[in-house]
Amino acid sequence: MASLFTHALAPTHIHDDLARASVTASTSARSVGMTTARAPPCSSRAAAASIQLGGMNMTKYTRSRPVAKLREGALNSKSWGLNRWTRRGITSPPTSGARRRVARMCGIIGIFKQEGGPGGTASELYEGLLMLQHRGQDSAGMVTYDGERFRERKDAGLVKDVFDKEAMDFLQGNIGIGHVRYPTAGGLSAQEAQPFFVSSPLGIYLIHNGNLTNTQDLREELTGYKDGKTFVRYLRTQSDSEVLLNVFADAIGRFHELQPNTDTVDTIFGACMTTMSKCQGAYSCITLINNVGMFAFRDPHGIRPLVLGRRPTVNGVEWCFASEDCAFGPIGFERVRDVKPGEAVLITEAGELVSRQCAVAELNPCIFEYIYLARPDSVLNDISVYEFQLSLGRKLAERIVSLGMDNDIDMVVPVPDGSRPAAIEMAAALNKPYREGLVKNRYVGRTFIMPDQKLRELSVRRKLNAMKTVFEGKRVLLVDDSIVRGTTMTQIVSMVRQAGAAKVYLASASPPVKFPNVYGVDMPSRKEFIAYNLTEEEVGEVLGADSLIYQSVEDLIQVGKEHNPKIASFDASCFDGTYVTGDIDEEYLAVLEATGRGKRAKKKGSDKSPAVKPLVDDSAEAEELSL
């Protein structure tokens, strides 16, 4: 026990703009920086506080870049002007160029192999991250561990761009974790890329999918000299993931201080219990802990997914954690089960699995995962995403028949790509032809980066083209997975009419989005939702459709319970305004809207709402989310 509680010194090459400022500008952009920190071991008693402890090697891989100018106040929490609402976990609009941390959707994966070697675990992490790329395209990160050294690589960009052959050869080890992050406007992208690291105690890397709702309270607890604390933690970013890591690390240190003779494994699980008692919101996490192993845990509501996979080999059983089990296929892992809400699972360095329940829990998964976030070939919480989406199509078809609209429809057309399963099932249930009338150009950039609205609208038309041979003279039912702002859908309806459609009906596989998702999906404020204070008929008129049919919240929930009756309730907060964690109220949402979030964060002194515009160009309406 004593030898494990040591302090790992961070490498000198930190992969963010702060570190780049210390890199000589003349260094080649293709050069590799490798730094190893080593210090002698020490007693476990002193390890909880001393900053001069060691016993662990750590190496980071970076590509040096020209010196980047740091924005004033970018790393100074005092420049954020915290107001009286910060106790509710919300920070005020940034000042002096500093930008807010933003909620996002992410993809995570961790792999334990019995043997490592050059590119061994890293190559499989790479394949897994490719399968999770839909969950994040802003940045990617990976760290591997060989029992002696951590090796890290992270940067802004897609998986294929961040990890070249040079990086893959560098990332040696038999255990590793990887992360992809969705586009945001918060902070310095490379700096806030995961994994995050703390050197004391033990040396821990963490990756996180979800969003904490009491971040500021936790931040103040970690960084403030109160309650008799002698030492505080320094947080380098505005990321809630870094806060979560430091809460966990602090809990380990305090547990060890109080019970220094406790077994390391018991200490880790005890610290996880403390972490779960303090953190509110959504979190599915995978950590690498020096001389301990790979440790994963999921919040007591199981809001974000986390799946366990297994692979038998001649050398023993190998393990994998991932946001979705679609990541298992290419690398040969078989799905075992979902990590339970409030559960923590340790894969020791010997490959043994240890599981414990760390909190009283009830499964309340985010139902939006099944509508848009997850891949259709995934199974989450024992529910097939594809089968779920087919059921949504059947429910919508039943409603259309009940309204007598089926006799006025000639064919069913999906808005690519996420609405296809629902549209296929609707066409079958209605006994109508299914047609692909919108052709998607996959080589067009995202619309949100366009400098003005006219160019953004042009980009949407470049990405989706309506075929006149399909639509001319037809009464068409367009099916989409969700309608959020409606700006893209308005253009699609217009394109279909220009292609000759006699009538255009719309069907949304999800209910109207009326409330923000605070558990890891960056959505507009309520006033920006097209369904805000409008009836179904009024929304259809705004979109230019002849009629609009939404899925009902009741049918949506019923579909989920039909596929897994063991789930008592889902988090459907973006549809019904009921937040399963119980700490979100009208006051919280009002402050969230007043301060803005992500690309809508307001500058200090502004009293105007951000412009309404589509953000991410992926499938038609879900592309309007910054996830």
Steps between C-alpha positions, in 0.01 A plus 500: 500500500774741596681468170188578300413838646757709320492823307561483126670806356334640191707516180635827373325468164137567584274469197326837492564859400670579829763238431531602137592849614814348653593314185748666273325637195762359268431142608362294217127427508586135440746465787429277797542618860548232766559581864538262791461600864635278772532543874587267788228315694396615844281410793125478447431735792688786344372425152158650564640853519857523376568635154846345490395137484553266208536141394342509158605576144284693261556588137300727273505521125446840343545663166665832558333793333576869456457708812132573561394822665295433812186701561522712810328332792448171317629301796414742779179406679481845661443658159172312465309741723306244702166639614245401758377216279828309501389295797251341261782370280480778238784735417449855375581611146878505446714811491820604330465239231464202735226260397267275691516128544215345303300183539556250223444147384808279497609147420727300731675163482746309716680174420696254715718248316711222645793607284601838362771582248532775239159609380327205670241659725526833320399350165188349655417824679534672163251260338261542792519879484421489128181312588419771756594795277131593461504597870770762453700660219666796670794328666640158579732370767662178608729383780664158537675338796758221511531464877774760520416792273195685380521612137255765384389656174208742462414786269220671310374312197358168387641168617667435165675838515612496863652150497750448219753215477754694705252542783382141484855365520555721803187387689625173646344304783244232577239733658358817350208741483375723218258790461326699227333835566230687310553852359467779755604862532615460857864550592811406309406188311826309538526599864153372584543182298496189713644297670572718805780415745580553867832395647394457861405267648618202297485663154158486332369559150125547443261522206139604549172503307222712648473829686505594868229737619676616819839574345554836662424376851754223450753740350477729802539206734811378319673835461398680821684502832209405722392228740852487638659409166875554481538422133273581207488378143583713199263458206645589161178511295130578531409140421264317734694184413813640662293589806364145515849354478624720782202417721584131453873553560433714807269231638772237457753715684264579787390137532863395522578767759219375723561128440866461394501123554201434274560289192551705182200346325273575797635855505415551131146371541451700821612815318256424218217483753601845626522632144151377415361660816645837399451515122161580349407458137607245240834323489628181344874483564802282432825557686854362487660484844873444542578156650128428542339450157204622299209629710158592356189637664154633408277754673212373721242577231692342212414800283787450255582150371798281592534141379736219604653262246704179535742312274653163594858435377761230553670735749183572698188714486524854360255778575351810338277787616329724244221755465336269246553134420524580128867562586547133592442351154818597311726401792335168585347569841164353598245697694468384861264756651449867575684644796222548757406846625700577813737210428879508480703233324876447539714302259818433696845490343470120512176512299264416786156667504380649830154661515326684782188710537608844620164680527130435534386513141214478251543476126367816329682512163475796265239406242651742248789253464266263315353769276814669377820462700575127474573293191219269387729196533546558873318340793470729803344395829385178329312701236592474133523852360387378159197313636413803712499723193288251306247508783491879482407468133215261581364734768506794261322295234225412748447868574489592132233234439300619801497852351394370156809645331617172346262533204666826399858366488664356188840408645730524802842669471763517777719801571845333498642336694364441850131480409528202263395222743188691609415592140540142378267369768246778441490419129443131575229571759320745271545276196659787310812505280828589672716728288841666535419843361769706677855432387770586750836643396749376760782725385358832616623667817290586801258788457568659838846618392360706212544877558142607430149361476481515120810282462370260767175460308696440180706236678185315610386488139840370398478221752145385426356490151133421429441273198229628270437152359397383848296796621326643193123488541517289817350543845804424711548423868845620611630325813773640728634376831455835677415863432678748726533849351340420169725719285639209300163330471347819361752490217439130438126553470567784256733280292244219485231740382733640236560141386129482418336342805122552505487485881765476771414340832753479782540235770745523791607174666550694823261727691548877478821611670405766755764488774883501514688178558735568793656153508749527217323634190545869420161618380360847431305694759127433518419815303706367209308172476251520217239327721536761775152639575365371168243231429572209269293666229682831540841331476390334176402838359836652594680213327287544188351149519142404422487318833734389778481192721715464812559186701326532837705488820272222627560283192874568517522386862276202429731384222794509738321303768378244247860430403621486861221472761761510779559872441264685733544836332709670232651846503291680239577845637545671164141401420314519832723721719535234772865459603572168669778630725254725680736799525382688188225757543363804320757722669786285373366502143440875509861563596619254234308693237612839633868410484482297181692183429739374238476699179220705649696628800446876526772752547499700820250785492294357217126479554413365158426139422747329269412472135298196400694291255572133429813379675605157387425361159457123536149362460237756425376624834724338755778683318365811670625371833850554628532172687 
